[in-house]
Amino acid sequence: MAQDFERTGQQITNSATTILTANSDDAIVGCRLANITAAAVTCSVWISESGSTTRYLVKDLSIPPASSVELIQSGSKVVMQNTDVLKGQSSAASSVDCWVSRVDSIST
């Protein structure tokens, strides 16, 4: 069965921003954060599991001006189950662009 690759782009601001809500068992295969400002910012990205548990992928990561960071690389994957929510927050408003690549509905 062929896999369904999807992508999601979202600008992260200085309040908790929803990047992606899983609608099935999904695998994140890429997550890039780009600082689009002329000043350094910090950024956190986390998954809220279907209850109220929060698990950080990165917390208060410093990103230099006009730079980007790849959070998931070298073939790594992060699995999200149905209703898990990927969120982010930066230290400045409208400062970080986030690009997520994922496999939707992982086949068994």
C-alpha angles and dihedrals in degrees: 000000000000119000121240109230115199136177135208129192123194137165111232117217137185093280127061106289124195109230100173140354114205113234093185137356101313133178120216107215098173138020121176124184117198124191103218096185135085093243134065115263136185122230137190126197123189144161120235107208119219091273117045099284116129121204119185123221087186132354125204094344111181113230117190119228115285091004136117138212128206108217098187117041147142094048095308119146136196115208120216120191126214111298095012110136126215110210138177140190132188132197093245134043117262092356108124131053115204124201119189126189116194146165109240120216100003109225120233 
